[in-house]
Amino acid sequence: MEVFGKKAGCSAYCRCTEHADDIIAVITRGTTHQIKVFIEACCSNGAQVSDVFGRNALHMAASCGKVDVVDWLITEKHIELKSRDLESGWTALHRSLFYGQINSAVLLARVSVLM
């Protein structure tokens, strides 16, 4: 079944920075429901794609304090917790602490310990 909004040629191995830019914009402004729906509809690899700075959905959700999205990305999308951005070499945990998003940081630390 094709989901409305996915670009032709988008696959499970998509690395399109345009998709990442769109996903990051929705994460910074959208509700949890809007973010989940958009990631599912936008790109076949929506949870993993990175922008030109190496930031992915987990980096941005953690930076913005979207704890429900962080949890969803980890449990449902199985996103890599240790991925580092190109901007500073930080993981989502580093970014959440830098931006003062303690709830996101606690969730990421707990999940990291369990893995």
N, C-alpha and C positions, 0 to 999 in steps of 0.2 A: 504494500500500500504506500503510495507516495503522499507525503505530508505537504500540504500547501506551504509554499515559501522556500522550500529547498531549491537551490540552484541546480541546473542541469550539470551533471558531471561531479556533483558533490558526493563523496564516498566516505566510508568509515575511516579513511586515511587522509581526509581533507586537512590542509594546513593553510587555508585562505585567511590572510590577515584582515580582509574586509569583513568576513564572518565574525572574527574575534572582536573587531571594533564595534560592530553592531551589538554583539552579546554584552560587551563591557558597558556600552551606553545603557542598555536595558537594566543591567545589574545596578548601576549607580542611581537609576531613577524609578525602577519598577517595584511592584509588590512581589512577594514570593511566588504567587500564582503566575503572574505575568512573566517572571523570569523563567520559571520552569517550562511554561508553554512555549516561550520564544526559543529557548535553547533546543527544545525538541523539534521545533518547526524550522528553525533557521539553517541548521547544519547537521549532517550525519555524524560529525565529530565535534559537536558544539561544546562539550565539556572540556575538550582537550586543546582546541585551537588557541594559539597565542597571537597577541598583537606584535607590532614591530619592537616593542620593549620587552617581549618575552612574558608578558602578563597573561594569565589564563583566567577562566571563570572563577576558580578557587581563590586565586590571588585577590581578585577584585571583590568577591563576596566577603572574604575575610577582612579586607581593608575597610569595607563599608559597614561591617557589623551585621551582615545578613546571615545570622546563625542558622536559620532554617534552610537556607540555600546551601550553606557550607555543609550541613548535615546531609542534605539530599545529594549533593555532588559526591560526597564520600561514600554513602551507603548505596545509592542507586546507580551512580555513574562510575564508581570505582576510580575516581581521579587520583593521579599520583600526588601524594602529599609532599614529597620531597623535591618537586620541580621548583627550580629557581628562575627568577626573572633575569633578564639581561641587563636591566637598568642598574641593579645594585647587588645582584646575586642572592637575593632574599627569597625565602620560602613564604608560603601563605602565613605561617606562624609568625615569622619576623614582621611581615607587613601588618598583621592584625595588632601586634604589640606596638609597633611604631605609630599607628593611627589610633591607639587607645581603645581598641575593640576587644576588651577583656573577655567577654563571653565567647567570642570567636576563638580567641587564643586558648582558653580553657578547653573548649571542644577539640581543637586541633591537637593540643598537648595530650589529652586523654586518648584520643584515637591513635596518636603516634606511639604511645606507651603500649597499647594493646597489639600493635602490629609487629 
